[in-house]
Amino acid sequence: MGFQLEKAELGKKPAKESSGLSGILQKEIHLFGKSFGNKKKEDFYTELGVLLQAGINLKEGLSLIQEGQKKEKQQAFYQDILDGLVGGEGLSETVAKKKEFSEYEYYSLKIGEESGTLTEITKELGLFFARKNEQRRNLINALTYPIIILCTAVLVIIFMLRLVVPMFEDIFRQNNVDLPWITNMIVAASNFIKSYGWWVVLFVFGMVVFRRLLFQNEWFQKKRDYLLLKIPYAGSFIKAVYLSQFTRALSLLTASKVPMLTGIDLASKMIKFVPLKVALDGVNEDILRGESLSNSLRKSSLFDNKMISLVKVAEETNQTEFIFERLNQQYNIQVQQKSKLISTLLEPFIILIVGVLVGVILVAMYLPMFKLGSVLGS
C-alpha cells in the first residue's frame, strides 16, 4: 500500500515546548551527552521492530522495552510514550512532543502508521542509527590517538614557552644580548602565554561548555559547514558522511513508497549539514518545476557523477530503492576507508609539526648563545 502524500501533513509537526529559561536549562542538562542519544535510538528502534515483527502490538512492545530499562529516568521516558498511546495518540504524535526525537523520525513514523509499514520503518530506523553510530565510532577510533598526541605536544610546547624560554630570556637580558627576529618572536609568544594563558584556557573551556548553544546559531553553523568543505581531504570525508546519511534516508523512504519529492523534503529535515540542506532545497524546487531528479542533482557540486549516473538509471528502471541502497553501501565503504586513512596520515603529520615547532624554539634560544659567548669572552 503506497503512502498518500496528503496524509503526511508536512510542516505541521507539533511544536516542542522549550522556550525561555527552562529551555536553556534543558539544553545545559545534556551538555556532554544526550539522555536518549543515537545509541539508545538504535536499540529502541531495533528492539521495537523485532517485537512488532513477532506479532506483539505496539503498546505491549513498548512495555517490554520499558521493563528492560535499568535506570528510572529511562523507564519514565518510555512511560511518557506509553501514556500518550493510552491517551489515543499515535506513536508519531507522541514522539513529536519529546525533544529527544528529530523531525525526520516523526515523519518516518507517521509514514509507517499511515501506510501500515510501521514494522519495516522501525527496523529501517534502527539500521539507520546503527550505520550512523558505526560512522561515529570509526571517526572516533581514527582521531583518538592523533588527538592524544596533539594534546601532549601542545602541553610540551606550552611548558617550553612558559618555563624554559623565560629562563633564557633572563640570561639574554642580563647580558644585553641583541636577539635575532626569530628569538624575539618566540619570546613574544612566551610573554603572551605568561600574560594571557589563563584567559585562553577560560575561553577554550567556555567554548566547550557552551558549544551546543553556539552550534545551534544558524550563522555560525553555516560559516562552519562551508569552511569544513574547503579543508583538503577532510571536506570530502565530511561530505561522504552526510551523503551516506542522505542515501540511507531515501532508501528507507522509497521502500515505504513515499513520493520522491516528499522523500527529499523529509531527508532534508534530518540532515544537519547546511550545504547539503541548501542543495536539497534546490533539488526540491527543480523537481517542482518538472525536472528529473538526476538533472536536479547535477546542478550541485555536492553530488558526484557516480550518484547522478546511478540515480538516472534508477529513474529509467524504476529501481530507486535498490539504487539508493547500493549508493549507501558505497558511501559507507568510502567513509570507512577515509577514516582509516585520516588516522594513518594525521599521526606522522602531527609529529612532524611538533618536531618543527620544538626545533624552532630550540634554534631561537641557541642562536643568541653565540653572541652571548662573544660578550662573555670580551
C-alpha positions as CSV (number, residue, x, y, z in Angstrom):
1,M,0.0,0.0,0.0
2,G,1.5,3.3,-1.1
3,F,1.8,6.3,1.2
4,Q,-0.7,9.1,0.5
5,L,1.1,12.4,0.3
6,E,-1.9,14.4,1.6
7,K,-1.9,12.4,4.8
8,A,1.6,13.4,5.9
9,E,0.7,17.0,6.8
10,L,4.2,18.1,6.2
11,G,5.2,21.2,8.1
12,K,2.6,20.6,10.8
13,K,4.7,18.8,13.3
14,P,3.6,19.6,16.9
15,A,5.7,22.2,18.5
16,K,8.1,21.2,21.3
17,E,7.8,23.2,24.5
18,S,11.3,24.5,25.2
19,S,11.5,28.2,25.4
20,G,12.8,30.8,27.8
21,L,14.9,29.9,30.8
22,S,13.5,26.4,31.1
23,G,14.6,25.6,27.5
24,I,18.1,26.9,28.2
25,L,18.3,24.8,31.3
26,Q,17.2,21.7,29.5
27,K,19.9,22.3,26.9
28,E,22.5,22.6,29.7
29,I,21.4,19.4,31.4
30,H,22.6,17.3,28.5
31,L,25.7,19.4,27.8
32,F,28.1,16.5,27.4
33,G,25.7,13.8,26.2
34,K,22.1,13.2,25.4
35,S,19.8,11.1,27.7
36,F,18.4,9.5,24.6
37,G,21.2,9.6,22.1
38,N,21.8,7.8,18.8
39,K,23.0,4.6,20.6
40,K,19.7,4.3,22.6
41,K,17.7,5.1,19.5
42,E,19.4,2.3,17.7
43,D,18.5,-0.1,20.5
44,F,15.0,1.3,20.7
45,Y,14.0,1.0,17.1
46,T,15.8,-2.3,16.6
47,E,14.0,-3.9,19.6
48,L,10.7,-2.4,18.6
49,G,11.0,-3.6,15.1
50,V,11.7,-7.2,16.2
51,L,8.8,-7.2,18.7
52,L,6.4,-5.8,16.1
53,Q,7.5,-8.4,13.5
54,A,6.9,-11.1,16.1
55,G,3.3,-10.1,16.3
56,I,3.4,-8.1,19.5
57,N,1.3,-5.0,19.4
58,L,2.8,-1.5,19.9
59,K,1.8,-0.9,23.5
60,E,3.0,-4.3,24.7
61,G,6.2,-3.9,22.8
62,L,6.9,-0.6,24.4
63,S,6.0,-2.0,27.8
64,L,8.6,-4.8,27.3
65,I,11.2,-2.3,26.3
66,Q,10.4,-0.2,29.3
67,E,10.8,-3.2,31.6
68,G,14.3,-3.8,30.2
69,Q,15.5,-0.4,31.3
70,K,17.6,-0.3,34.4
71,K,17.5,3.5,35.1
72,E,14.4,5.1,36.5
73,K,14.9,8.1,34.1
74,Q,14.7,5.8,31.1
75,Q,11.6,4.0,32.5
76,A,9.9,7.3,33.0
77,F,10.8,8.3,29.4
78,Y,9.1,5.2,28.0
79,Q,6.2,5.6,30.4
80,D,5.5,9.1,28.9
81,I,5.3,7.5,25.4
82,L,3.0,4.7,26.7
83,D,0.8,7.3,28.3
84,G,0.5,9.1,25.0
85,L,-0.6,5.9,23.3
86,V,-3.1,5.1,26.0
87,G,-4.5,8.6,25.5
88,G,-5.3,7.8,21.9
89,E,-2.3,9.4,20.2
90,G,-0.2,7.6,17.6
91,L,3.4,6.8,18.1
92,S,4.5,9.7,15.8
93,E,2.3,12.2,17.7
94,T,3.8,11.0,21.0
95,V,7.4,11.3,19.9
96,A,6.8,14.7,18.3
97,K,6.3,16.2,21.8
98,K,9.6,14.9,23.0
99,K,12.7,17.0,22.2
100,E,14.8,13.8,22.0
101,F,13.3,12.9,18.6
102,S,14.0,14.6,15.4
103,E,11.6,15.7,12.7
104,Y,12.9,13.0,10.4
105,E,11.9,10.3,12.9
106,Y,8.5,11.9,13.4
107,Y,7.7,12.0,9.7
108,S,9.1,8.5,9.2
109,L,7.0,7.0,11.9
110,K,4.0,8.9,10.6
111,I,4.6,7.4,7.2
112,G,4.7,4.0,8.8
113,E,1.5,4.5,10.6
114,E,-0.4,5.9,7.6
115,S,0.9,3.2,5.2
116,G,0.8,0.2,7.5
117,T,4.5,-0.3,7.4
118,L,5.4,0.7,10.9
119,T,7.3,-2.6,11.5
120,E,9.5,-2.0,8.4
121,I,10.0,1.6,9.3
122,T,11.2,0.9,12.8
123,K,13.6,-1.7,11.6
124,E,15.0,0.7,9.0
125,L,15.3,3.4,11.6
126,G,17.3,1.0,13.8
127,L,19.5,0.2,10.8
128,F,19.9,3.9,10.0
129,F,21.1,4.8,13.5
130,A,23.3,1.7,13.6
131,R,25.1,2.9,10.5
132,K,25.3,6.4,12.0
133,N,26.8,5.1,15.2
134,E,29.2,3.0,13.2
135,Q,30.4,6.1,11.3
136,R,30.8,7.9,14.6
137,R,32.8,5.0,16.1
138,N,35.1,4.9,13.0
139,L,35.7,8.6,13.2
140,I,36.5,8.5,17.0
141,N,38.8,5.5,16.5
142,A,40.6,7.3,13.7
143,L,41.0,10.5,15.7
144,T,41.6,9.3,19.3
145,Y,45.4,8.6,19.0
146,P,46.2,11.7,16.9
147,I,44.3,13.9,19.4
148,I,46.2,12.3,22.3
149,I,49.5,13.1,20.5
150,L,48.3,16.6,19.7
151,C,47.3,17.4,23.3
152,T,50.6,16.0,24.6
153,A,52.5,18.1,22.0
154,V,50.6,21.3,23.0
155,L,51.4,20.7,26.6
156,V,55.1,20.3,25.8
157,I,55.2,23.5,23.8
158,I,53.3,25.4,26.5
159,F,55.8,24.1,29.1
160,M,58.7,25.3,27.0
161,L,57.2,28.7,26.3
162,R,56.1,29.2,29.9
163,L,59.2,27.9,31.8
164,V,62.1,27.3,29.5
165,V,62.0,30.3,27.3
166,P,61.8,32.8,30.2
167,M,65.0,31.3,31.7
168,F,66.9,32.0,28.5
169,E,65.3,35.4,28.2
170,D,66.5,36.5,31.6
171,I,70.1,35.4,30.7
172,F,70.0,37.3,27.5
173,R,68.5,40.5,29.1
174,Q,71.1,40.5,31.9
175,N,73.9,40.4,29.4
176,N,72.4,42.9,26.9
177,V,72.4,40.5,24.0
178,D,70.8,41.6,20.8
179,L,68.2,39.0,19.9
180,P,67.5,37.8,16.3
181,W,64.0,38.2,14.9
182,I,63.1,34.5,15.4
183,T,64.1,34.7,19.1
184,N,62.0,37.9,19.6
185,M,59.1,36.1,18.1
186,I,59.4,33.1,20.5
187,V,59.9,35.5,23.4
188,A,56.7,37.4,22.4
189,A,54.8,34.1,22.3
190,S,56.2,33.2,25.7
191,N,55.1,36.6,27.1
192,F,51.6,36.2,25.6
193,I,51.3,32.8,27.3
194,K,52.5,34.3,30.6
195,S,50.1,37.2,30.5
196,Y,47.0,35.8,28.8
197,G,47.4,32.0,29.2
198,W,44.6,31.6,31.8
199,W,42.3,33.8,29.6
200,V,42.9,31.4,26.7
201,V,42.2,28.4,29.0
202,L,38.9,30.0,30.1
203,F,38.0,30.8,26.6
204,V,38.5,27.2,25.5
205,F,36.6,26.0,28.5
206,G,33.7,28.3,27.7
207,M,33.7,27.1,24.1
208,V,33.4,23.5,25.3
209,V,30.7,24.3,27.9
210,F,28.5,26.4,25.5
211,R,29.3,24.7,22.3
212,R,25.8,23.4,21.9
213,L,24.3,26.9,22.1
214,L,27.0,28.1,19.7
215,F,26.4,25.3,17.2
216,Q,22.7,26.0,17.2
217,N,23.4,29.5,15.9
218,E,22.4,29.5,12.2
219,W,25.1,32.0,11.1
220,F,27.9,30.1,12.9
221,Q,26.7,26.7,11.6
222,K,26.5,28.0,8.0
223,K,30.0,29.5,8.2
224,R,31.4,26.4,9.9
225,D,30.0,23.9,7.4
226,Y,31.1,25.8,4.3
227,L,34.5,26.2,5.8
228,L,34.8,22.5,6.6
229,L,34.0,21.7,2.9
230,K,37.1,23.7,1.9
231,I,39.5,21.8,4.1
232,P,41.6,19.4,1.9
233,Y,40.6,15.8,2.3
234,A,38.6,16.4,5.5
235,G,36.0,18.2,3.4
236,S,35.4,15.2,1.1
237,F,35.3,12.9,4.1
238,I,32.6,15.0,5.8
239,K,30.7,15.2,2.6
240,A,30.8,11.4,2.2
241,V,29.4,11.0,5.8
242,Y,26.4,13.2,5.1
243,L,25.8,11.7,1.6
244,S,25.8,8.3,3.3
245,Q,23.1,9.5,5.7
246,F,21.1,11.1,2.9
247,T,21.1,8.0,0.7
248,R,20.2,5.8,3.7
249,A,17.2,8.1,4.4
250,L,16.0,8.0,0.8
251,S,16.4,4.2,0.7
252,L,14.2,3.9,3.8
253,L,11.6,6.3,2.4
254,T,11.4,4.9,-1.1
255,A,11.0,1.4,0.4
256,S,7.8,2.8,2.0
257,K,6.6,4.0,-1.4
258,V,7.0,7.7,-0.5
259,P,7.0,10.1,-3.5
260,M,10.5,11.3,-4.3
261,L,9.6,14.9,-3.7
262,T,8.3,14.1,-0.2
263,G,11.3,11.8,0.5
264,I,13.8,14.5,-0.3
265,D,11.9,17.0,1.8
266,L,11.9,14.6,4.8
267,A,15.5,13.7,4.3
268,S,16.5,17.4,4.4
269,K,14.8,17.6,7.8
270,M,17.2,15.0,9.1
271,I,20.4,16.5,7.6
272,K,22.2,19.0,9.8
273,F,24.8,19.9,7.2
274,V,23.9,23.3,5.8
275,P,25.5,22.9,2.3
276,L,23.6,19.7,1.7
277,K,20.3,21.2,3.1
278,V,20.7,24.1,0.7
279,A,21.4,21.7,-2.2
280,L,18.3,19.6,-1.3
281,D,16.1,22.7,-1.2
282,G,17.3,23.5,-4.7
283,V,16.6,19.9,-5.9
284,N,13.1,20.2,-4.5
285,E,12.4,23.4,-6.4
286,D,13.7,21.9,-9.6
287,I,11.5,18.8,-9.2
288,L,8.5,21.0,-8.6
289,R,9.3,22.7,-11.9
290,G,9.2,19.4,-13.7
291,E,12.9,18.4,-13.9
292,S,14.1,14.9,-13.2
293,L,16.0,14.1,-10.0
294,S,19.2,13.3,-11.9
295,N,19.2,16.6,-13.7
296,S,18.4,18.4,-10.4
297,L,21.3,16.7,-8.6
298,R,23.7,17.6,-11.4
299,K,23.3,21.4,-10.6
300,S,25.1,21.0,-7.2
301,S,28.8,20.2,-6.8
302,L,28.0,18.2,-3.7
303,F,26.6,15.3,-5.7
304,D,29.3,13.4,-7.6
305,N,28.9,11.8,-11.1
306,K,28.6,8.4,-9.6
307,M,25.4,9.3,-7.7
308,I,23.9,11.2,-10.7
309,S,24.5,8.3,-13.1
310,L,23.0,5.7,-10.8
311,V,20.0,7.9,-10.0
312,K,19.4,8.3,-13.7
313,V,19.5,4.5,-14.1
314,A,17.1,4.3,-11.1
315,E,14.6,6.6,-12.9
316,E,14.8,4.7,-16.1
317,T,14.4,1.2,-14.5
318,N,12.2,2.1,-11.5
319,Q,14.8,0.6,-9.1
320,T,15.0,3.6,-6.8
321,E,15.1,1.7,-3.5
322,F,17.8,-0.7,-4.8
323,I,20.0,2.1,-6.2
324,F,19.9,4.2,-3.1
325,E,20.7,1.1,-1.0
326,R,23.7,0.5,-3.2
327,L,24.8,4.1,-3.0
328,N,24.5,4.0,0.7
329,Q,26.8,0.9,0.9
330,Q,29.4,2.6,-1.4
331,Y,29.4,5.7,0.7
332,N,29.7,3.7,3.9
333,I,32.8,1.9,2.5
334,Q,34.2,5.3,1.4
335,V,33.7,6.7,4.9
336,Q,35.5,3.7,6.5
337,Q,38.4,3.9,4.1
338,K,38.8,7.7,4.6
339,S,38.6,7.4,8.4
340,K,41.4,4.8,8.4
341,L,43.5,7.0,6.1
342,I,42.9,10.0,8.3
343,S,44.3,8.1,11.3
344,T,47.3,6.9,9.2
345,L,48.2,10.4,7.9
346,L,47.4,12.5,11.0
347,E,49.9,10.8,13.3
348,P,53.1,11.4,11.4
349,F,51.8,14.8,10.3
350,I,51.3,16.0,13.9
351,I,54.7,14.5,14.9
352,L,56.3,16.4,12.1
353,I,54.6,19.7,13.0
354,V,55.5,19.3,16.7
355,G,59.1,18.5,15.8
356,V,59.3,21.6,13.7
357,L,57.9,23.8,16.4
358,V,60.2,22.4,19.1
359,G,63.1,22.7,16.7
360,V,62.2,26.4,16.0
361,I,62.1,27.1,19.8
362,L,65.5,25.4,20.4
363,V,67.1,27.2,17.5
364,A,65.6,30.5,18.6
365,M,67.1,30.0,22.1
366,Y,70.5,28.8,20.9
367,L,71.2,31.5,18.2
368,P,71.8,34.3,20.8
369,M,74.2,31.9,22.7
370,F,76.8,32.6,20.1
371,K,76.5,36.4,20.7
372,L,76.5,35.7,24.4
373,G,79.8,33.8,24.1
374,S,81.4,36.7,22.4
375,V,80.1,39.1,25.1
376,L,81.4,37.0,27.9
377,G,84.7,36.5,26.1
378,S,85.3,40.2,25.8
